[in-house]
Amino acid sequence: MARSALILIGVAAVGVAAACANQPVAAPLVAQSSGRQCFLARDVNGYTPVSDDAVDVKVGANRYFRLSLDGSCPQSAFSRRVALRTTGGGDWICQGLDAEVVVPFVAGAQRCLVNDVQPISKEAWLADRRAR
């Protein structure tokens, strides 16, 4: 009797371990392990236009990214504020096509699709801010 109880406990433990192994991995862990760096649009707290087809964003206290835009987005160079909106249905921005920059102006809003996301150094962020 005690032996069959031990076998049942062993089988149950194997079942629990298998169920845990089949759980999906959270997005941030996948992004970190694959070498990509991801961020949430809501965590962006700084913006610097670089050119008509690129903007830099500051995320949190000390992370910086250059967002390359698909085509020209001239209004981004003149706006003091922009919105960053995800496009893929998720909350994370990890790569191009995950987001768009929305630039408000008098005639409405210009939407500029992000086609590449690259981390940059704090020094590059500061240099771009000084150049403006």
C-alpha positions as CSV (number, residue, x, y, z in Angstrom):
1,M,0.0,0.0,0.0
2,A,2.8,2.4,0.9
3,R,4.6,1.5,-2.2
4,S,1.6,2.3,-4.5
5,A,1.2,5.6,-2.7
6,L,4.8,6.5,-3.5
7,I,4.4,5.5,-7.1
8,L,1.3,7.8,-7.4
9,I,3.2,10.7,-5.8
10,G,6.1,10.1,-8.2
11,V,3.7,10.0,-11.2
12,A,2.0,13.2,-10.0
13,A,5.4,14.9,-9.6
14,V,6.4,14.0,-13.1
15,G,3.1,15.3,-14.4
16,V,3.5,18.6,-12.6
17,A,7.1,19.0,-13.9
18,A,5.9,18.3,-17.5
19,A,3.1,20.9,-17.1
20,C,5.5,23.5,-15.9
21,A,7.9,22.8,-18.8
22,N,5.1,23.4,-21.3
23,Q,4.3,26.9,-20.1
24,P,5.1,29.8,-22.5
25,V,8.1,32.0,-21.7
26,A,7.3,35.6,-20.9
27,A,8.2,38.1,-23.7
28,P,10.9,40.0,-21.8
29,L,12.8,36.8,-21.1
30,V,12.6,35.6,-24.7
31,A,13.8,39.0,-25.9
32,Q,16.7,39.0,-23.6
33,S,17.8,35.5,-24.3
34,S,17.7,36.0,-28.1
35,G,19.9,39.1,-27.9
36,R,17.2,41.6,-28.8
37,Q,16.4,44.4,-26.4
38,C,12.8,45.3,-26.1
39,F,10.9,48.0,-24.4
40,L,7.3,49.2,-23.7
41,A,6.0,52.3,-25.5
42,R,4.6,53.5,-22.2
43,D,8.2,53.5,-20.7
44,V,9.5,56.1,-23.3
45,N,10.2,59.4,-21.5
46,G,12.3,61.3,-24.0
47,Y,12.4,62.0,-27.7
48,T,15.0,63.5,-30.0
49,P,14.5,63.9,-33.8
50,V,17.7,62.8,-35.6
51,S,16.6,63.3,-39.2
52,D,13.5,63.0,-41.4
53,D,13.8,59.2,-41.2
54,A,15.1,58.6,-37.6
55,V,14.3,59.5,-34.1
56,D,16.0,58.6,-30.8
57,V,14.0,57.7,-27.7
58,K,15.0,57.4,-24.0
59,V,13.4,54.5,-22.2
60,G,13.3,54.5,-18.4
61,A,16.3,56.0,-16.6
62,N,19.2,54.8,-18.8
63,R,18.2,53.0,-22.0
64,Y,18.3,54.6,-25.4
65,F,17.2,53.5,-28.9
66,R,17.3,54.8,-32.4
67,L,14.1,54.2,-34.4
68,S,14.6,54.2,-38.1
69,L,11.4,55.2,-40.0
70,D,10.0,53.8,-43.2
71,G,10.4,56.8,-45.5
72,S,10.5,60.4,-44.7
73,C,8.7,61.8,-41.6
74,P,9.5,65.5,-41.8
75,Q,7.1,66.6,-39.2
76,S,9.0,64.7,-36.5
77,A,11.9,67.2,-36.8
78,F,9.6,70.1,-35.8
79,S,7.4,68.6,-33.2
80,R,8.2,68.9,-29.5
81,R,6.3,65.8,-28.7
82,V,5.3,62.6,-30.5
83,A,3.4,59.4,-29.6
84,L,4.8,55.9,-30.0
85,R,2.1,53.3,-30.8
86,T,2.6,49.6,-31.1
87,T,1.2,48.0,-34.3
88,G,1.5,44.3,-33.9
89,G,-1.2,43.8,-31.2
90,G,1.4,43.4,-28.4
91,D,2.9,45.9,-25.9
92,W,6.6,45.3,-26.6
93,I,8.7,47.1,-29.2
94,C,11.6,44.9,-30.2
95,Q,12.1,45.4,-33.9
96,G,10.9,47.2,-37.0
97,L,7.2,47.0,-37.8
98,D,6.4,46.7,-34.0
99,A,5.5,50.4,-33.8
100,E,4.8,53.7,-35.4
101,V,5.6,57.3,-34.5
102,V,2.5,59.6,-34.5
103,V,3.4,63.2,-34.9
104,P,0.6,65.7,-34.2
105,F,0.5,68.9,-36.3
106,V,-2.1,71.5,-37.3
107,A,-3.6,69.5,-40.2
108,G,-3.9,66.3,-38.2
109,A,-1.3,63.7,-37.5
110,Q,1.5,62.1,-39.5
111,R,2.0,58.4,-38.9
112,C,5.5,57.0,-39.6
113,L,6.1,53.3,-39.4
114,V,9.2,52.2,-37.5
115,N,11.3,49.8,-39.7
116,D,14.3,49.2,-37.4
117,V,15.0,49.5,-33.7
118,Q,18.6,49.7,-32.5
119,P,20.0,50.4,-29.0
120,I,22.4,53.3,-28.8
121,S,24.7,54.7,-26.1
122,K,23.9,57.5,-23.8
123,E,26.7,59.5,-25.4
124,A,25.0,59.1,-28.9
125,W,21.7,60.2,-27.3
126,L,23.3,63.3,-25.7
127,A,25.2,64.2,-28.9
128,D,22.0,64.1,-31.0
129,R,20.2,66.3,-28.4
130,R,23.1,68.9,-28.5
131,A,23.0,68.9,-32.3
132,R,19.4,70.1,-32.2
